[in-house]
């Protein structure tokens, strides 16, 4: 197994000492902040669909949806 220092040998880095232990207070992803559900209005959806349909034909729209996950 390759050590971290071997991987970083050409990088400008330094090892930091860890001398503080922080208490485990739960998940970093479970934030106690207000959240809002994003929801488009009917007018927003109609505007987006109108713009899409004016620029693309039905076949292009379907193809775009089918390949949406591809990078």
N, C-alpha and C positions, 0 to 999 in steps of 0.2 A: 504494500500500500504506500502511496506517495504522501509524504507529509505536507502539511499546509505551508511550511516554510519553503519547501522545494518548489511548490507551485507558485509562490510569490517571490522567488529569488530575483526576478527582474523588475519587480514593482517597488516603488518607494513606500515602504510600510514599516511599522514598528509594533512590537507586542506591548499591549497595555496591561498593566497589572489589575487584577480584579480584587479589590479590597472592601467593597461594599456589597452587602447582601440585602436585597429588597424583599419585602414580604410578598407572598403570593396572594393577591387580592382578586383573583379571578381572571377571566379571559380578557385579553387586550382588545378583542373584537366586540365584547359586550359593553358598549358604551352607554352611559346613563344620560343620553341626550334625546331631545324630541326628534322624531322622524316623521316624514310625511310620505304618503303613497303618491307616486307620480301617476297622473291620469290625464290623458289628452281629452280636450273637450270635443264635442261633436263637430264644431266648426273647424277645429284644428285638424281633425281626421279628414274632413271633407276637403280642406285646402291642400293637404298633402296628397291625397288621392287624385285630385284634379291636376295638380302639378305633375305627378307621376304619369298619369294617363296622357297628358299633353306631350310629354317628352318620349315615352316608350310605348311600344305596342304590347298587346297581351302576352305574346310569346317571350318577349324580353323581360317582362315583369316576373313571369313564372320562372324563367331560367335564373334570374337574379335571386329569387327566394330560395330556389333549390341549392344554390351554391353559396349562400350567405355565410356558412361556417368555414368556408375554405379561405386560406390565407394566400 
